[in-house]
Amino acid sequence: MEKFNEIINSNQLTLVDFYATWCGPCKHMHPVLEQLKSDLGDAIRIIKIDVDKNEDVSAAYRIQSVPTLMLFRNGQVLWRQSGAMSLNDLKNIIDQTQKLTL
C-alpha cells in the first residue's frame, strides 16, 4: 500500500475511514463504504486506517473516536466527522465537497 501521505496528497478526492476492529459503528460503516465505492467508482478513493495499528497517523490527526471519516484532496482536510453515517448523507457530503473544490 502506498504511504498515507502520498495518498492524501494526490489530486484525487480521498475518503479516509479511521476505524477499530472492536468498534460496532465501524462495522456498520463497512458495507456503506463498499456501496459508496461501487456507486462512485474512480471518482473517489477510499482507504481504511486501523487506529490501533496506525497510532502515529491517528495521533497526527487527533482521532479521538471511531469511526472518524475525513475527506482529503491535495493534502488538505476538506471535511471531517466522527460517527457512523448513512450512504445518502455521505454521498451528499462528497457531492458538496466536489462542487466546492472543482
Secondary structure by P-SEA (a helix, b strand, c coil): cccaaaaaacccbbbbbbcccccaaaaaaaaaaaaaaaaacccbbbbbbcccccaaaaaaaccccccbbbbbccccccccccccccaaaaaaaaaaaaaacc
